[in-house]
Amino acid sequence: MNEKKYLIVGLGNAEQQYAGTRHNYGFEVVNALAGALKASFKNDKFAYMAKASYKGRQIVMIMPTTYMNLSGKAVKYWLNAEHIAPERCMVVCDDLDLPVGALKIKPKGGGGSHNGLNNIIELLGHQNFPRLRCGIGKDFAKGYQVDYVLGRFSKEELALIEPCIAHAVESLKLFVTDGLERAMLHCNTKTEDTEK
């Protein structure tokens, strides 16, 4: 395993009609990271993939093209292809249980109601990979979760989310250079401020 190489995964649906939806928050963050590192995506195996070097580390970024519910295929393939240990793979995803404007990094854990995370856990056979959870809130009536996550952010929500994306990018850079604990400290402190 290459200890200087990291995999950053943004979860979302690759089809054009899903661009800008709440469920594609992970794509937005990883796209922004690639932009900050001046890396370009190309259509590759199971994913759009970009590579960059940053402060002596190699970063592989993917946005799976398998549909959200089959994200594990892409994650498993790229971990193996690039010889990256799961603890150096950060999965960026939307999260209903966090308010809009909140971010939280967790070192491991279950997938909850998130089908993308659950498929990754199922195909890897464990939960031992960090994830950056990006809050989308749950302002929907019972039975309308699918409509909500596949809907688009309001103008007011976008005003909260744009600084979050920038903060998430900085947290991902810290994960790669300084490790998980430092990235959690940077990222999760902001979340606690938001929730007060």
N, C-alpha and C positions, 0 to 999 in steps of 0.2 A: 504493500500500500504506500502511496506517495503522500508523505505527511505535509507537503507544501501545496497540495492540490485540494480544492474545495468544489463541491457541487451546490449551486443555488438553484432551487426549483420554484418557479412561479406556477401556481395552479389556476386553471381557467378553461374555457372552451375556445378552441382555435377558430371556429367558423366566424365569418365577418358579422353575422347578425348578433353575436354575443359581445362584440367589442363595447367596452364602456359599461358593462353590467356589473352589479355588485359582486357576482360570482367570479368576475375576472380581475378582482383587486390584486391577486397574486401576480398576474401577467403585468399589470401596470407598474408594480414595484420593481420587478425584474427587468422590465423594459427600461425603467429609469436608471437602474444600476448599470445596465449595458451602455446606456447613453453617457453616464458619468465616466465610464471606463473606456469610452470611444470604441466599443465593440459592436459588431453587426451580427444579426441573426441570419442563419441559413436553414433551409428546410432539411432536416437530417432524420435519422432513425427515430421514429415515435415522437419527435419533438422539433421545435425550432431551437437551434443551439448556437451559442456564441461563446468565444473564449477570450480571456483577457489576462494580462499580468498586472499585479498590483503589489507594490512593496515586497517583491521577492516571492510572492505567492501566485499560483496559477488558479484562475477561477473559471470553471465551466458553468455556464448559465443555460438552463433549459426551460422551455414553455411547452409542455406536452401537447401533442396534436391528436391524442387518443380519445378525446372526450374526457371530461372531468372524472367520471366514474371508473375509468380505466387508467388513471394517472400512474398507478404502480408499475405498469409495463415499462413506461419511459424511465421512471426513477431506477428501477432494478437494472435495466439495460445500461444506463449511463454510469451508475456506480460501478458495475462490473467492467464496462469498456474502458473507463478511465482509472480503474484501480483506486477508488476512493472509499474510505471507511464511512459507514453510516453516520458516525458522530461528526463527520466533517461535511455533512449534507444538511443544508437548511431549507426547509419547505415553507414557502410563503403562501398563505391562504386567507380567504375571507373568514370572518367569525361572527356568527349571530349573537353569541353570548357577551360580546364586548360592544360598548356604545360606539357610534360613529365618532371618529377622532381619536380612538384609543388603539394602542398597539401593545402586544405582549409577546415576549419570547418564552417558550417553555422548552426545557431540555428533552422531554419525552412525554409519552402519555397516549391515551386513547384518541380516537378520531371523533367521538361524539356523533353528531348528526351529519358530519361532513363526509360525503361519499368519496371525495378524492383522497382525503387522509386515510379513510378506512380501507380503500383499495391498496394504498401504499403499504399499510400495516399488514394486510392480508398477504400480499405478494412477497414482502421482505421477510415475513414470519416473525416480526418483532415490532416494538414501538420505540426503539432506541435511536431516534433521530430528532434533532431539534426542529422546532417550527416557529415561525414568526406569524402570529395571529393578528389580523387587521380587522378592527371592528366595523361591522356594518349595521349593528343594532338589530332589533326585531320588531319593527313597527308595522306588523301585519296581522290581519284577522286569522283566527284558527283555520287551518286548511289551505292557506294562501302562501305558504313558505316558498314553494317553487316559483310562483309569480313574483314574489318579492326578490329572491336572490337573482332572478333573471331580468329584473327591472333595472332601471338606471338611477343613478344618484340625482337628487334634487340639486338646484343651484346652491342652496344653503349647505347641503351635505358636502358638495364639492369644495366649498370654501374651507371646510374642516379637513378634508382628505388630502388636498394638495400639500400642505405642510407635513402631513403624516407620511406621505410617500417619500419626501426628502429626508425625514427623520429615519424612516425604515432603511433607506439606502445607506445612510451613515452607520446605522446599527449593523448592517450586513458587512460593510467594510471592516468594522471593528471585530466582528466574528472571525473574519479571515486573518486579520493581523494580530489581534490581542486575545482571541479566544472567546468561548461562550459566556463565561461569567461577566467579562467586561461588556460584551454586547448586551447581555440581559440588564446590567446596571444602567447602561445608557438608554436602552429602549423602554424598560419597564418603569423607570422613574417618571417618564413623561405620562405613561398610562395612569399612574396613581394620581398625578396632578389633575388629569382630565376627569377622573372619577370623583374627585372631592366635591 
